């Protein structure tokens, strides 16, 4: 239920990395909001490289960024060691327990987690593109 709740709640493609503010301070000694666009992009790329897990919404799965895609001998459907070890990460456990917001509060979703390209494709495929 935790992974299902996580994937149903967030549009983020991954997680477990330090915050953009922490990374901006590490790279540039400044707060993220004070950086120019080029530096913000560098911080976001670094954050993505430091993800501990990737969310695969379409598959209903979360994989470790270290996933070997190899199962233990005799294990047919279980996770690899690294995917299973996500359960030991405090940041992952915390992410799985954040409650799903009320529907009316999704309009406040961080724009960083909205994939506008996929939203447009989905809207076209549903025939509701003119409504967006």
Buried (B, 14 or more C-beta within 10 A) or exposed (E): EEBEBBBEBBBBBBBBBBEBEEBBBEBBEEEBEEBEEEBBEBBBEBBEEEBBBBBEBEEEEBBBBEBEEEBEEEEEEEBBBBBEBBEEBEBBEEBBEEEEEEEEEEEEBEEEEEEEEEEEEEBEEEEEEEEE
